[in-house]
Amino acid sequence: MLNMNPSPRTKAISILSKFRQEWQEAASGKSLLEVEGNIGMVLADLVNSFELASHEQSLVLGPQLFEEMREILYQPSRN
């Protein structure tokens, strides 16, 4: 019988590959080595890509960045 559950390593490779592809699309053909970005947002994108629980996100991002990202992501929209 075929196992449809990918290993954690396979899942991580898939997530990171998709993450890279999204950055390549955003870079519009520019080398990713030349792209400047906000490392806090990159880390937040990664923890979201891995679908980490809130407490896991806090461990990865650290308490200060975790709270800053929560403030940005959960602020009421201004219409």
C-alpha positions in Angstrom: 0.0 0.0 0.0 1.3 3.5 -0.9 2.0 5.8 2.1 0.5 9.2 1.3 1.9 10.9 4.4 5.2 12.6 3.5 8.1 12.3 6.0 8.8 15.5 8.0 12.0 16.0 5.9 10.0 15.7 2.6 7.4 18.1 4.0 10.1 20.6 5.0 11.8 20.4 1.6 8.5 21.0 -0.1 7.6 24.0 2.2 11.1 25.6 1.7 11.0 25.1 -2.0 7.6 26.7 -2.3 8.8 29.6 -0.1 11.8 30.1 -2.4 9.5 30.0 -5.5 7.3 32.7 -4.0 10.4 34.9 -3.4 11.6 34.3 -6.9 8.2 35.4 -8.3 8.3 38.5 -6.1 11.8 39.3 -7.3 10.6 39.4 -10.9 13.7 37.7 -12.3 16.2 39.4 -10.1 18.7 37.1 -8.3 17.6 36.3 -4.8 21.1 37.2 -3.7 20.4 40.7 -4.7 17.0 41.0 -3.1 16.8 43.0 0.1 14.2 42.0 2.5 12.9 42.3 6.1 14.3 39.3 8.0 11.6 39.6 10.6 8.9 39.2 7.9 10.9 36.3 6.3 11.0 34.5 9.6 7.3 35.1 10.1 6.5 33.8 6.6 8.5 30.7 7.4 6.8 29.9 10.7 3.4 30.4 8.9 4.5 28.1 6.1 5.3 25.4 8.6 1.9 26.0 10.2 3.5 26.2 13.6 1.3 26.6 16.7 1.5 30.0 18.5 3.8 28.7 21.2 6.1 27.2 18.6 6.1 30.5 16.7 7.1 32.3 19.8 10.0 29.9 20.4 11.3 30.3 16.8 10.8 34.1 16.6 11.6 35.0 20.2 9.2 36.8 22.4 9.9 40.3 21.1 9.6 39.6 17.4 6.6 37.3 18.1 4.7 40.1 19.8 5.7 42.7 17.1 4.4 40.3 14.4 1.2 39.7 16.2 0.6 43.4 16.5 1.2 43.9 12.8 -0.9 40.8 11.7 -3.8 41.3 14.0 -4.3 45.0 14.0 -7.8 46.2 12.8 -7.9 47.1 9.1 -8.2 50.8 8.3 -11.0 51.3 5.7 
